[in-house]
Amino acid sequence: MSKIKMLIATASVALFALAGSAYAAIVQGTIKSIDPDTKSFTLDDGKIYQLPAESTVDKLQVGIKVAVTVDDKTGIVTSIVKSS
């Protein structure tokens, strides 16, 4: 395979790898407040994070440190896990 074809193939693989992760951001912080009516919560950074419509806030607790994954396109939380 020529060097140019090899370079293009490598660049394509790298681009696809980055494309999958380009639409998510991970934020860490401590939950400061929870709003069950809007299905949202606020972290200690002051930002409000929106849960998907089908989710509930039942398992969230004020004061817990979490790692939150947010879809960059929609701003909706896709994952939330307890962190240390």
Residue pairs with C-beta under 8 A, 6 or more apart in sequence:
1 9
22 72
23 71
23 72
23 73
24 69
24 70
24 71
24 72
24 78
25 69
25 70
25 72
26 67
26 68
26 69
26 70
27 43
27 45
27 47
27 49
27 67
27 68
27 70
28 65
28 66
28 67
28 68
28 83
29 43
29 44
29 45
29 65
29 66
29 68
30 43
30 44
30 63
30 64
30 65
30 66
31 41
31 42
31 43
31 44
31 60
31 61
31 62
31 63
31 64
31 66
32 41
32 42
32 43
32 44
32 62
33 41
33 42
33 62
34 40
34 41
34 42
34 57
34 60
34 61
34 62
35 41
35 42
35 57
36 56
36 57
38 50
39 50
39 51
39 52
39 53
39 55
39 56
39 57
40 48
40 49
40 50
40 51
40 57
41 48
41 49
41 51
41 57
41 60
42 48
42 49
43 49
43 66
43 68
49 68
49 70
49 77
50 75
50 76
50 77
51 57
51 76
51 77
51 80
52 76
52 77
52 78
55 77
60 80
64 82
65 82
65 83
65 84
66 80
66 81
66 82
66 83
67 79
67 80
67 81
67 83
68 77
68 79
68 80
69 77
69 78
69 79
69 80
70 76
70 77
70 78
71 77
71 78
